[in-house]
């Protein structure tokens, strides 16, 4: 089943790790300081091996829940706290798009 929450990252599907390829502006991940190139190694204390692991772990989360991510950035390990947001529907995204002035 699809998750009700949004982290706001695009993971590199070709990588053998949960490597962030991009971060959505204004998303929970962006607010927490996640950057492209970061590797998510733990999600809420659980070891992460692939991007699929992250997707699987998100299914058990709720909007507003705080999750600690352990990431590897270069040689450094960092812990970031992310407050997950409710996943937006495509209808919500359409409403948020700026309207062209006529």
C-alpha positions, 0 to 999 in steps of 0.5 A: 500500500502507498504511504500517507506520508511524504519525506520529499526526496528522490532516491537514486534507483541505480545506486546500491544504497539509499542515495538521495539524488534530489530533495524537493524544495520546502519538503520535510527532507529539505527542512531537516537539511538533507542534500543530494548525495547524502546516503540514508543509512538509518531510518528511525534507528533501523538500518537502511540498505536500499531506497526500497527500504526507505519506502517500506519504512515510510508506510508505517509512519504518520503525518507529523511524526518525527523520525531520526535519519542517520545519513552519510555525507562524504566521510561524516555521519550525521543525524537529522530529525525529519517531521514527516508531512501528509502526502499531497494528492495530485489535485493538491499539487494542481491547486498549488501551481502558480496560475499564469496571468492572463 
